[in-house]
Amino acid sequence: MPDAILVIGGGVAGIHVALNAAEYGSKVYLTDDTPSIGGIMARLDKTFPTNDCSICIEAPRMYEVDNHENIEILTNTEVRRVSRKNGGFTVRLLKKAKFIDEEKCTGCGTCIQACPISVPDELDGKIGGTRKLVYMPFPQAVPSASVIDTRCRAGKMRGEGACIGGCVVDCSQCRECPIALCVKACQKEGKNAVLLWQSDKPMDIEVKSIVVATGLKPDDPETGLYGYNVYENVITNVQFERLMNAGGPTGGDIIRPSDKTHPHKIGWVQCAGRGLKEGGLPYCSKVCCMIAAKQTIITKEHRPDVDTVVFHNDLKAYGKGFWGFYKKAVEHGVRYVRAHPYDVCEDPETKNLIVKYEDLDTGEIHLEEFELLVLSMGLVPGERNKKLAKALGIELDGYGFFKEKDPLLHPLETHVEGIYLCGGATGPIDISESVIQASAAGLKAVSRNSEVVR
Ligand SMILES: Cc1cc2nc3c(=O)[nH]c(=O)nc-3n(C[C@H](O)[C@H](O)[C@H](O)COP(=O)(O)OP(=O)(O)OC[C@H]3O[C@@H](n4cnc5c(N)ncnc54)[C@H](O)[C@@H]3O)c2cc1C
């Protein structure tokens, strides 16, 4: 039986499983169904409770993974079918085409410069971030290779001015594209890495254990929640995180969407999508209070004169150094108000937001005006969990996170022997807990492999 481990999900948790297991001598397949490993952490500005630069911590680990002789990274790759075999698993993967030869692409960006069409970036669109139809997911992406938007390759962006599409022959027959500017630019560099005829590739692997590290996703506010998607200057905490980030669409300049000016007064609404009405999140996501503390501290560090107010109900400061971190926000002049904000309207001239809230300590109703309002949204399971759980034959809990066999007696194990969990796949979690779980899940997988060797 091969001594191999499949890690599904290349966020900070999956990366740590892969590195730990590889150091113990296991062959590791690290898969992610997006074009790069890195997960959410790769898009954060700083990390609580130390406010260290997020990508500066994660990028070296990503490069380590990329260069480890025991680790094979498979991005843009989905798990399609899993069957049990001799105490291990045979796994059918599907590597979806990036229309780029990853071996030949050096990430030089010439193809990106040549592409004539910009579209809103999936993450940063609301705050003005764009990307080309051929793009790098983010500057430190691993693998460091471009990817072509499938809509472009399918000719669907031709009407928007894209150069690809509308041909009489299919790319698979015409292998030297005479019209695609990205192809020509890459050829001029002498690399020939753009392969418009590349197809999805199935791949079968045999592994002894599987670790699910598929993470979570920030909840999307429904239209109208505290004016979201109705008023321009209501954004989410993820969008605010990207505004603060030097690698984000504004280069770290905290400006508001409506007029690109620096807001002088910013409010945070904690538990924004939580249990307010049917469809609200029924659980606490643990990390949002510390995310708000981080974002207010960094805002004050950028510009100390900005007035920052956090509307909260409870305060969750559960980890080492977290209470001190909240205190640090207060020392920076952040005003915490125990309140229930229940209505937001916009001044049509200034585009400022007027928040109506009940002060939970006094019971009084107040109106307060802000230039920018940030909704602290919770963390929810990824929508791909269902499909993956079915393929793996493991269970999800009532919320849609992967279910542990027994959180006390068999933590991080599932009902299927040899399949383990870690990080956000198990529920809302911070980075340090994700890494701790990753070490534990990785060791469980490695020791299962060693049992077979013995
Ligand atoms: C705005 C914001 C700020 C935050 N700030 C902090 C902070 O300052 N400090 C802190 O400790 N924590 C912070 N967190 C929490 C932190 O992001 C998480 O703890 C961490 O990302 C969890 O890591 P993970 O690897 O489990 O999941 P993720 O980062 O979600 O990575 C999961 C990976 O799995 C991939 N994947 C998903 N489904 C599949 C599938 N079916 N097949 C293949 N691959 C799949 C995804 O593409 C992704 O790459 C923040 C979160 C948010 C939203």
The ligand as an ORCA input file, in Angstrom:
! r2SCAN-3c Opt
* xyz 0 1
  C     -11.888     39.100      7.300
  C     -11.192     38.014      8.085
  C     -10.114     38.349      8.893
  C      -9.478     37.359      9.646
  N      -8.434     37.729     10.440
  C      -7.819     36.800     11.201
  C      -6.728     37.172     12.043
  O      -6.312     38.336     12.065
  N      -6.165     36.213     12.845
  C      -6.622     34.926     12.841
  O      -6.085     34.105     13.629
  N      -7.635     34.532     12.028
  C      -8.254     35.441     11.215
  N      -9.265     35.054     10.389
  C      -9.654     33.615     10.350
  C      -8.727     32.833      9.391
  O      -8.923     33.326      8.093
  C      -9.036     31.333      9.434
  O      -8.774     30.874     10.738
  C      -8.144     30.528      8.488
  O      -8.217     31.034      7.184
  C      -8.559     29.061      8.459
  O      -7.669     28.385      7.627
  P      -8.090     27.086      6.777
  O      -6.888     26.621      6.080
  O      -8.788     26.128      7.669
  O      -9.198     27.591      5.752
  P      -9.137     28.557      4.480
  O      -8.237     29.684      4.691
  O     -10.567     28.818      4.188
  O      -8.530     27.640      3.315
  C      -9.243     26.541      2.782
  C      -8.733     26.206      1.402
  O      -9.458     25.048      0.935
  C      -9.860     25.243     -0.407
  N     -11.080     24.438     -0.644
  C     -12.317     24.672     -0.168
  N     -13.160     23.697     -0.569
  C     -12.419     22.849     -1.336
  C     -12.726     21.648     -2.026
  N     -13.958     21.098     -2.007
  N     -11.726     21.024     -2.704
  C     -10.475     21.545     -2.728
  N     -10.134     22.679     -2.067
  C     -11.097     23.316     -1.388
  C     -10.089     26.730     -0.527
  O      -9.964     27.142     -1.876
  C      -8.982     27.297      0.362
  O      -7.796     27.528     -0.360
  C      -9.920     35.997      9.594
  C     -11.002     35.660      8.753
  C     -11.619     36.645      7.998
  C     -12.775     36.265      7.116
*
